[in-house]
């Protein structure tokens, strides 16, 4: 049965989806429009990681997004 305490991961999933969507659009702009390739040679995942690093250093990440980040 799905428990309410598992719903705390929803904001992080939404944030990851937004970052992926931004990186996909940026990937198409850089690879197809600027470089002129049929398919972009730059990985969408790499751009998403770079955007996450930049946003993580510029903005303070709220606790609701980091609720399940437990590293041992």
C-alpha positions as CSV (number, residue, x, y, z in Angstrom):
1,X,0.0,0.0,0.0
2,X,1.3,3.5,-0.9
3,X,2.1,5.5,2.2
4,X,1.9,9.2,2.6
5,X,5.6,9.4,3.7
6,X,6.7,8.3,0.3
7,X,5.1,11.4,-1.3
8,X,8.1,13.5,-0.1
9,X,10.0,12.5,-3.2
10,X,7.5,14.1,-5.6
11,X,9.1,17.7,-5.6
12,X,12.5,16.2,-6.4
13,X,11.1,14.1,-9.3
14,X,9.4,17.2,-10.6
15,X,12.6,19.2,-10.4
16,X,14.5,16.5,-12.2
17,X,11.9,16.4,-15.0
18,X,12.2,20.2,-15.3
19,X,16.0,20.1,-15.5
20,X,15.8,17.3,-18.1
21,X,13.3,19.3,-20.2
22,X,15.6,22.4,-20.1
23,X,18.6,20.3,-21.0
24,X,16.8,18.7,-23.9
25,X,15.9,22.1,-25.3
26,X,19.4,23.5,-24.7
27,X,20.9,20.4,-26.3
28,X,18.8,20.9,-29.5
29,X,19.7,24.6,-29.7
30,X,23.4,23.9,-29.3
31,X,23.8,20.8,-31.3
32,X,21.3,21.4,-34.2
33,X,20.9,25.1,-34.5
34,X,24.4,26.4,-33.6
35,X,26.6,23.5,-34.7
36,X,24.5,22.5,-37.7
37,X,24.4,18.7,-37.1
38,X,21.4,16.5,-37.9
39,X,21.6,15.1,-34.4
40,X,23.3,16.8,-31.5
41,X,26.7,15.3,-30.5
42,X,26.3,16.6,-26.9
43,X,24.6,14.3,-24.4
44,X,21.4,15.6,-22.8
45,X,22.4,14.0,-19.5
46,X,25.7,15.9,-19.5
47,X,23.9,19.2,-20.0
48,X,21.4,18.3,-17.2
49,X,24.2,17.6,-14.8
50,X,25.9,20.9,-15.7
51,X,22.6,22.8,-15.3
52,X,22.1,21.1,-11.9
53,X,25.6,22.0,-10.8
54,X,25.2,25.6,-11.9
55,X,21.7,26.0,-10.3
56,X,22.9,24.2,-7.1
57,X,25.8,26.7,-6.7
58,X,23.7,29.8,-7.6
59,X,20.5,29.0,-5.7
60,X,19.9,27.5,-2.2
61,X,18.1,24.1,-2.6
62,X,15.1,23.8,-0.3
63,X,14.9,21.0,2.2
64,X,11.8,19.6,0.5
65,X,13.9,18.8,-2.5
66,X,16.6,17.1,-0.4
67,X,14.3,15.1,1.8
68,X,15.5,11.7,0.5
69,X,19.1,12.5,-0.1
70,X,20.6,10.2,2.5
71,X,24.1,9.0,1.7
72,X,25.9,6.5,3.9
